[in-house]
């Protein structure tokens, strides 16, 4: 029984070691790491067209270089921009208000009785 537990431990150790090495290798050669190393994640990059797929790329030939830009996200806004945005939101709310909620149209809500 002692030899069986040693063999089981060695098999588990070797399989875990192989899995760890494979995981490290696959992460090191992943697309995101390659993109970072080529400068894509830093803002501006170029790439070559392999085949035109998108309708906007009809005139683009394979091998032609394209320019790509990554814009920084805005984390803060000016107080005046914020006020303009709130005014626009309030204006849209008034436009989208349900016309059936208006109580002036129902003349007090009394029912019509016919005899």
C-alpha positions as CSV (number, residue, x, y, z in Angstrom):
1,X,0.0,0.0,0.0
2,X,2.9,2.3,0.6
3,X,4.2,2.0,-2.9
4,X,0.8,2.7,-4.4
5,X,0.5,6.0,-2.5
6,X,4.0,7.1,-3.6
7,X,3.1,6.3,-7.3
8,X,-0.2,8.1,-6.9
9,X,1.6,11.2,-5.4
10,X,4.2,11.2,-8.2
11,X,1.5,11.0,-10.9
12,X,-0.5,13.8,-9.3
13,X,2.6,15.9,-8.9
14,X,3.7,15.5,-12.5
15,X,0.3,16.2,-13.9
16,X,-0.1,19.3,-11.8
17,X,3.4,20.5,-12.8
18,X,2.6,19.9,-16.5
19,X,-0.7,21.8,-16.1
20,X,1.0,24.7,-14.4
21,X,3.7,24.9,-17.1
22,X,1.1,24.8,-19.8
23,X,-0.9,27.5,-18.1
24,X,2.1,29.8,-17.8
25,X,3.0,29.2,-21.5
26,X,-0.5,29.8,-22.8
27,X,-0.8,33.0,-20.9
28,X,2.6,34.2,-22.0
29,X,1.7,33.6,-25.7
30,X,-1.9,34.9,-25.5
31,X,-3.3,37.6,-27.8
32,X,-3.6,40.2,-25.1
33,X,0.1,39.8,-24.2
34,X,1.0,40.0,-27.9
35,X,-1.2,43.1,-28.3
36,X,0.5,44.7,-25.3
37,X,4.0,44.0,-26.6
38,X,3.1,45.4,-30.1
39,X,1.8,48.7,-28.5
40,X,-1.9,48.2,-29.2
41,X,-2.8,48.8,-25.5
42,X,-0.8,52.0,-25.4
43,X,-3.0,53.9,-27.8
44,X,-2.0,53.8,-31.4
45,X,-1.1,50.8,-33.6
46,X,-1.1,49.6,-37.2
47,X,-2.3,46.3,-38.5
48,X,-2.5,44.5,-41.9
49,X,-5.7,43.5,-43.6
50,X,-5.8,39.8,-44.2
51,X,-9.3,39.5,-45.8
52,X,-12.1,42.1,-46.2
53,X,-15.0,40.9,-44.1
54,X,-16.9,44.0,-43.0
55,X,-18.9,46.0,-45.6
56,X,-17.0,49.2,-44.7
57,X,-13.8,47.4,-45.8
58,X,-14.9,46.6,-49.3
59,X,-12.2,48.8,-51.0
60,X,-9.4,47.7,-48.6
61,X,-7.0,45.3,-50.1
62,X,-5.2,42.5,-48.2
63,X,-1.8,43.8,-46.9
64,X,-2.9,47.4,-46.6
65,X,-2.1,49.0,-43.2
66,X,-4.8,50.5,-41.1
67,X,-4.5,53.0,-38.2
68,X,-6.2,52.3,-34.9
69,X,-6.6,54.6,-31.9
70,X,-7.7,53.9,-28.4
71,X,-9.3,56.9,-26.7
72,X,-9.0,57.5,-23.0
73,X,-12.3,57.3,-21.0
74,X,-13.3,60.6,-19.4
75,X,-13.6,60.1,-15.6
76,X,-14.7,63.6,-14.6
77,X,-17.0,66.3,-16.1
78,X,-17.3,70.0,-16.0
79,X,-20.1,71.4,-13.8
80,X,-21.5,73.3,-16.8
81,X,-21.6,70.1,-18.9
82,X,-23.4,68.3,-16.1
83,X,-26.0,71.0,-15.9
84,X,-26.5,70.9,-19.7
85,X,-26.9,67.1,-19.5
86,X,-29.4,67.3,-16.7
87,X,-31.4,70.0,-18.6
88,X,-31.5,67.7,-21.7
89,X,-32.6,64.7,-19.6
90,X,-35.4,66.8,-18.1
91,X,-36.4,68.0,-21.5
92,X,-36.6,64.4,-22.8
93,X,-38.7,63.4,-19.8
94,X,-41.2,66.1,-20.5
95,X,-41.4,65.0,-24.2
96,X,-41.9,61.4,-23.3
97,X,-44.5,62.1,-20.7
98,X,-47.7,60.0,-21.2
99,X,-50.5,62.3,-22.6
100,X,-53.1,60.1,-20.9
101,X,-51.8,61.1,-17.5
102,X,-53.1,64.7,-18.0
103,X,-56.1,65.2,-15.7
104,X,-57.3,68.4,-17.4
105,X,-58.7,66.4,-20.4
106,X,-61.3,64.4,-18.4
107,X,-63.3,67.4,-17.1
108,X,-63.4,66.2,-13.5
109,X,-64.0,62.6,-14.4
110,X,-67.8,62.5,-14.0
111,X,-69.6,59.7,-15.8
112,X,-72.3,60.4,-18.5
113,X,-75.7,58.9,-17.6
114,X,-78.3,58.2,-20.4
115,X,-82.0,57.6,-19.7
